[in-house]
Amino acid sequence: MRLSTKVAYNTIIQVASKFIATLLGLIAIAVITRYLGLAGFGQYTIIITFLSFFGILADLGLTLVTVQMISRPDVDQDKVISNLFSLRLISAIIFLGLAPLVVFLFPYDIAVKMGVAVTTLSFFFIALNQILVGVFQKNLRMDKVSIAEVAGRVILVIGVLIAVRLNYGLIGIMVATVISNAINFLFHYIFSIKFVKIKLSFDKEVWKDIIKKSWPLAITIAFNLVYLKTDTLILSLIKTQAEVGIYGAAYKVIDVFITIPFMFAGIVLPIITASWAEKNIDRFKAVMQKSFDALVILAVPLTIGTQFLAKPIMTLVAGEDFSSSGSVLRILILAASIIFFGSMFTHGVIAINKQKKIISVYIFTGITAVIGYLIFIPRYSYFGAAWVTIYSEIVVVAASIFLVWKYAKFLPNLSIFIKSLGASAVMAMAIYYIQIPFQELNLFIILLLSTVIYFAALYLFKGISRYDLRNLINKQ
């Protein structure tokens, strides 16, 4: 099976499984939001956000370094993965172990503090999982990750339904989350046995090499955390739990959307890393361009369509109480589109080993974003938080594009982007004229018709061709 077919296979499997996992995740969120209500979902959001700080700090840049290190020629994969896994185990115990203690310093309800203590285990399993995912990325076997994710989501939905049926409250929901991620990790570990033998390993030289490569990423991830999560934290301290719930519900939908570019970039990262290491610059640029085009084809209609359908999407996902989240979703989808456009460049910086060059950008963005949150959240609540988030994404992506251009001399051809804009304009007009006479039309029907119209228009504009479709499934 040639490389393009492997990438296509992994992408198709992941897209299919991601659709199933996303549907299951949305079902879980739909049940949770309707059960907990605005204030209760605000508490749920605070718990997840608070633990995200400690979870991301525990990462230490190891997730992205894993793929980079095991993609090198002649690497001893077992040795490297064992040391990475051991380092991650220690970092997760240290940083996540602090969370249940630190939360008692904050003026949160006892339900939130108890929720943090319980859900810490969930983030522990996620932390260990991230190292194993690198193994499947490198071997282009993301189908294994897909099976594990779907299994975890099935358990989540079942657990949430049981918690609601037995009225176990917020803590019951968090216990279901822990069990879901434990099952996810168990599947990952069992599947990884075929590719790598993992044992606890504390090789000083390997650890030095890991830390040398990971510390720039650790710093960038820490400041990335600042501008991504501080908004919800500040909102939780100065606004009501209901407002946190409104913002958190819209953000939950965005989290679903942005798994797509990170999933795709994760598949491609080993390929562009190897291409750069082998000095195959033409291949590096070709893969970057194709990847950029693929993400653009998805991002543009998603962004434009959401401007028309944000309120019914939020009502469907979270219930009537969360219909006001639609206004927040319209703003946050712009940040998601920037992530779509820029994800290949942020991963490209890693592939060309220029992580240190972008540290100052993350520091600047983190500091200015916090200042922005402190200024705009008290005045404009979640709207202020959303617009500062957009500013942060623009700065980071712009810097990543500049670095890839400077060192790899790559800038994307925007032909597909322009054609996608044209096709999205046709789709937008269709949505507008469908909604007016048929306002009672089911959202699923509107989404289906919009998708068909968009891809038909894109085909007519030659944004996609028969050759692309044939090449995708060609296994010769």
N, C-alpha and C positions, 0 to 999 in steps of 0.2 A: 504494500500500500504506500503510495507516494506521500510526500509531506503535505501537499495541499489537501489531499483526501483525508489524511489524519486530522488536520485542523478542521476540515469541514465536518468530519464524523464527530469529533469532540464538540464542535459548536452546535451541531444539530441535536446531539444527545443532551447537551446542557440546556439548550433552548427548550426542548421538549420537557425535560425534567424540571427546569426552572418554571415553566408554565404551570406544571402540576403543583410544585412546591409553593409557588406564589398563590395559586388558587387556594391551597390548604391554609397558607399563612393568612390570607385575607378572610377566610372563613373563621379562623381563630380570632382575628382582630374584630371581626363583625360581632362575634359572640361576646368578646371581652368588653368592647365599648358599650354595647347595649346592656350588659350586666352591671358594669361598674358605674356607668354614667360619666358626665363631664369631670366631676371632682375626683371620682375613683380612678378614671383613666389618667387624670393628671398625676395622681399618686404613682400609678404604674409607670408613667413616663419618667417621673423623677427617679424612681428606683433604677430603671434601665440606664438613664443618662448618668446618674451618679457612679454606677459601677463601670460605665464605659470609660471614665477617666482612669480608673485603676487597671482595667483590662488593656487599654491601649498603652499605658505606661509599662505594663508587664510585657508588651510585645518586644520592646527594645530593638525594633527594626529587624527582628529575626524572620518574620514571615516572608518578606521580600528577599532577604539575603539567602534564604533556603534555596530558592529557585536559582539564584545567581551562582551559588557555590556548587550545587550539584549538577549544573549544566556545563561546567568546565570539562575539557577533555581529560580523560584518564583519572578522573576523581575517584577516590575510595568512598563510594556513596554510603555504605553502612557506617563507616567511621564518622563521616561528617554529620549524617542524620542523627546518629546516637548522641553526639556531643551537642548538636542543636536542640534535640529533644530534652536532654538533661538540663541545659541552660534555661530553656523555656520553663521546665518544671519548677526550677528554683525561683525564677523571676515571678512566675504565677503565684507561688506560695507566698512570697514576700509581699508583692504589691497587692494582690487580691486579699491577702490576710489582713491588710490594714483597713480595707473598706468598712467592715462591720464595726470597727473601732472609731474611725474618723467620723462616720455618719452621726454619731451621738453628739458631735460638736455643732451640728447644724440644727436649726429650729424647725425640724420636720415633725409630723405626727408620728406616734409610736408605730403605726401601721407601716409607714415608709421605712422606719429604722429596722423593724422586724423583716420587712420585705427585702431589704439590702442584705441582711444576714443570711437569709435563705437563698437568695438568687446569686450570691457570690459563687456557689458551687457551679451554677450554670456557666458563668464566665470562665471558671477554671477549666471546664471541659472544652469550651470554645478555644481557649488559649492553646491547649495541647493539640487540638484538631488542626490548627493553622500550620503547624510544622508538617503534619502528615499530608496536607493538601499539596504542599510543594513537591512531594514525591510523585503524586499523580499528575501534576502539571508537567513535570520534567519528562515523564514517560508517556505523556499524551494519553492518559487513561482517566479522563475526568468523568467517564461514565460511572466509575466507582464512587466518586464524590457525589454524583447525582443520585445514586441509589441511597446513599447514606442520608442525604439531605431530605429526600422524600420520606424515608422511613422515620426520620426525626419529626417531620411535620405531621405525619399521620398520628404519631404518639401525642404530639402537642394538641391537635384537634380533639382527640379522644380524652386526653387529660383535662382540657379546658371544659369540655362538655360535662364531664363527671363533676368537676369542681363547681360548675354552675348548678347542675342538677341537685347536688347535695348541699348547695349554698355554703361552700367553704370560704367564700370571700376572696379578697385580694391575695392572701397568703396561699390559698388553694391554687390560684392562677399561677403564682410564682413557683410553687412546687411542681406543677405540670410542666413549666418551662425548664426546670432543672432536669427532670426525667427525660424530656425530649432531647436536650443537648447531651445527656449521658448516653442515650441510645445512638445518637449521631456519632459520638466519639467511638463507641464500641464497634460500629460498622467500619469506620475509617481504619481503626487499628487492625481489625481482622483482615480487611482488604490489603493493607500495607504489607502484611507478612510475605506476600508473593514477590514484592519488589525490594524489600529491604529488611535486614535483621536489626531490630532496635534493642539496645540495652543501655543501662545507665553508664555513661562514660564521661570522664573528667580529664581529658587530655589537655594539658596546659598549653601546648603549642597550637592545637586546633582552636581552643577557646580564644587565644590571642588573635588568631586569624579571623575568627568570627566577630570578635569585638572591634577589631580594626576596620572591618567592612561594615559593621552594623551601626556604629556610634553616630555617623552622620544621619542615617535613617532614623535612629532613635530620637535624635534632636528634632528632626523635621516632623516626625510622627507626633511628638509631644506638643509642638506648636500647632500642628494640624488639628490635634485634639482641642487645643485652646479655642481656635476659631470655629470649630464644628460643634462643640458641645457646651461652650460657656454660655451661649444664648439661652438654652433651656435652663441651665443652672441659675443664671441671673433672673430669668423670668420666674422661676420657682420661688425665689427669695423675696421678690418685690411685688409680684402679682398673685392672683388667686390660683388655686389648683384647677379651677374650671378653665381659666385662660391657658394654663399649661396643657390641659387636656385638648383644647382646640388646636393649639400649635403642634402638640405631639401626634395627634391623629393625622394631620397633613404631612408631617415629617415621616410618619410610618409608611405612608403611600410612596413618598419620595425614596425611602430606603429600599422599597421593593423595586422601583425603577432603576436605581443606580447599581443594583447587583449585576445588571446586564453588561455595562461597560467594564466593570471590574472583573467579571467572569471572563469576558472575551480577552481583555488585556492579560489576564493571568494565563490563558492558554497560549497566547502569542509571545509572552515574555521570554520563555526558554529559547524560542526560535530567533528572536532578534538579538538576544544575548549571545547565542552561539555564532550568529552571523557577524556580529561586531568583533567577537574574539578571534574569528577566523579571517578578519579583514575583508569579508565579502560585503562591501558597502552597497553594491547594487541590490543584493538580496535584502539587506537591511532596509533600504529605502522602499523596495517593492512591497515588502510585507507591511511596513508602516503605512504606505499609501492605501493598500487594499483594506487594512484594518480601519483606517480613518474613514474610508468611504462606507464601509459596512455600518459603522457606528452612526455616521451622519444620516444614512438612510433610515435609521430607527429614531434618531433624536429629533429631527426636524418635525415630522408629523406628530410625534408625541407631545412636543412643546406647544405646537399650534393647536392641536386638537384639544388639549387640556384647557386652553383659554375659553373654549366653548362649553366644555363638559365638566368642569371642575366641581361645581355644586352637586350635580346628580351623581358624580363619582363618589364624593364624600358621603352623600346621603345613603348611597347603596352600601358603601364599605362600613360606615360607622353608625348610621342611623340618623333620624331627623334632628336629634339634639346636636349633631356635629355638622349640620349643613353650612354653618358659618365658617367651617374649616376650608370650604371651597375657595374663599377669597385668599387664604394663605397659600393654598395649593397652587393657585395661578402664579404667585410670585416664586415659590420654591421650585416650581418646575423649570424656571429659567436657570436656577443654580444647577439643577440636574442636567440640563442640556449642556451647560458649560463643562460639566464632568464628562459627559459623553464625548464632546469634541476634544477634550484635553487629556483623557485617560491614557491614550497611546503615547502622548508626549511625556506625561509624568512617569510612565513605565519606561519610556525611551531613555530618560535621564539615568535610570538605574542600569539599563542595558549597556549604555556607553560608560558606565562607572563614573558619573559626574555628580554623585549625590552631595558631595561636600560643597559644590558650587551653588546649591540651591538652599543651603541652610539659612543664610541671611534673609532670604525671601520669606521663608516660613516664620522666622523670628519677627520680621517686620509685619507680616500679615497677622500673626497672632496678637501682637501688641496693639496694633491699630484696630483690629476687630474688637478686642475687649473694650477699648476706648469707645468705639462706635456703639457697642451694646450698652455700655453704661450711659451713653448720651441718649440713644434713641429708644431703648426698651421702656424706660420710665415714661416717655412721652407718647410713644406709639405702640406699646405692648408688642404683640407677636408680629405686627407688620414691620416694626423697626428691626426686630431680630431677623426677619426673612430678608430684608434688603441688605443688611450688613453681611449676611451669609453670601449673597450674590457677589458683593464687592470682594469678599475673601477668595472665592473661587476664580474670579477674573484675574486677580493678581498672581495667584499660584500657577494657573494654566498659562498665562502670558509669559511668565518667567521660564516655564518648562519648554514652551515652544521656542523661545529665544536660545536656550541652551542646546537644544537638539539641532537647531539651525546653525549655531556657532560651531559646534564640534563635529556634527555629522553632515552639515550642509543640506539638511532636508527641510523643505517646506511642502505641505501637501498641495496637490492640484485641487482646485475648488470646483471643478466641473460638475462632479456628482452632487456637491452641496447646492449649487445653483439649480440643478435639475430637480433636486429634492424639494427646494423651496417652491419651485413652480408646481410640482405635483401636490405639495401640501396646500398651496393656494386653491387648487381645484377641489381638494378634499374639504377645505374650510368652507368654501361656497356651498358644497353639497350638504355639509352639516347644518349650515345656517338655513338653507331652504328646506331641509328635512324637518328641522326642529319647529319651525314656525307653524306649518299646517298640521304637523303630527306630534304635538308636544307630549301626548300620552304614549308615544312610541317607546318601547322598551329600550333601555340604555344598551343592552347587549346587541340588539338589532342595529342601532345607530353605529356602534363601534365596528360591527362586522361590515356594514355597508361602507363606512369610512375607510376601513382597511383595504377593501376590494377596490374602491375608487382611487385611493392613493397609489397602490401598486400598479393599477392599470394605467394611470396617468404617468407614473414614473417609467413604465415600459414604453409608452408612446413617446416620451421625451428622451428615450434611449439612456436612462439612468441605470437600467438593468437590461440585459440582452439574453437571447437564447444561448449564446456562447457561455455567459456566466453560469446559467443554470446547468448546461451540459458539463462545464468544467468542474462544477461543485460535486457532481456525482461520478465523474470519470475516475476509475480506479486503475487505469493503465499506467 
